[in-house]
Amino acid sequence: MSGEHNSSFDIKGIWMVFWVLFAITVLEFILALVIPEAFIAKPIKNVIYIALTLLKAFYIVAYFMHLKFERINMIYSIILPTVFVLGVIAALMYESDYWFTLR
Amino acid sequence: MSSQASPVLQSSGKIWDGGNEPFGASYGKLMMWFFLLSDAFTFSALLLAYAALRFSSLSWPVPDNVFAGVPFIHGHFPLVFVGIMTFILIMSSVTMVLAVEAGHRGARSEVVKWMIWTILGGIAFLSCQAWEWSHLHHDGAWWGSNPFLNADGTPGQVNFTNLFFTITGFHGFHVFSGVVINIIVTIMTVVGVFDRRGTYETIEKIGLYWHFVDLVWVFVFTFFYLV
């Protein structure tokens, strides 16, 4: 029943998450446009971008999509399958490195 | 099946009307989640194809040189326009949660108000994307042609534009579908369908879809425009 919400998320919380997402995006722009690559090298920037993206994804899924407040078995059945994506990432990084050396 | 049906199955003809809900969520909501999971795999596959082709290339176009246009202004403004698009989509996600929140209280007029803002956000995003696509097309970029040079000055990788138009196009198609469903659901709200049903859960389900579209954009934004 959707009516049984334990009021874990109110209007104040919604705007709180908005400001978090906004702040992370601003941070990404500062990193991309203001900070020169001589100061922070591009590969390090990329790692920071991906970490910030995953943080944004967490806030959207946990709060906007309300997954954090669902039952634990439902959380697992949604989150655990995404582990397979990591496997594809590993396989394709390995493979693309091989393609690169073939050139 | 057997002549001795279990008491739970006898209680109703519907599949999900058993004695309890094992996931604490309705059938429709759970299936929306599973659909989104499969959709996440599709987008992962597209983005990983992008990553693999990029890593295996000797050189690749620089996003700051490609995505530097802003409507009505001439000049080089890297990332400004896509920043506006990102902001629009995050904003429309917020108005969608506010619609869901109003739905929990059964406040019909508030739901309608926030849904209209969400629809406007979606249309604004699609308009921005249409402008960006036509701008790039005007520069000569399309499936199969890439006028932007690689970082090392060699002719641009065609994979870059192929994947850009495929992935943002697939995402834009999701946004478009979301806008259409949002409009349908808003009309249903206005005519009082959910009041008669006694629950605004449909808003919650389409809300999940809408947030997912926002979620995908967060990743597209990172991998196409930042990395």
Interface residues (C-beta under 8 A of the other chain):
Chain A: M1 S2 G3 H5 F9 D10 I11 I14 W15 F18 L21 F22 T25 E28 F29 A32 L33 N46 Y49 I50 L52 T53 K56 A57 I60 V61 F64 M65 H66 E70 R71 N73 M74 S77 I78 P81 T82 F84 V85 V88 I89 L92 M93 E95 S96 D97 W99 F100 R103
Chain B: E21 P22 F23 G24 A25 S26 K29 L30 W33 L37 A40 F41 S44 A45 L48 A49 A51 A52 L53 R54 F55 S56 S57 L58 D64 P78 L79 G83 T86 F87 I90 M91 S93 V94 M96 V97 L98 E101 H104 T199 Y200 E201 E204 G207 L208 H211 F212 D214 L215 V218 F219 F221 T222 L226 V227
